[in-house]
């Protein structure tokens, strides 16, 4: 079982898509809404060269920035 964190925002369509994908595969994940968590904002900016790119996923300690559906399929198949 992988340790999965999703940094995103409820208004972000790519974030909603990523969450729905993970739920459809029955993958447990922690969702962190960066609009409500200043530490999460700083983390996302740190791993994305100062940019707030979401969704940012951390899977077993490795960061994946906005992987899209194709990227998610590669990561979880």
Secondary structure, DSSP 4 states (H G I P E B T S, - for coil): ---EEEEE-TT-HHHHHHHHHHHHTT---EEEEGGG-HHHHHHHHHHTTT---S-EEEETTEEEES-HHHHHHHHH-
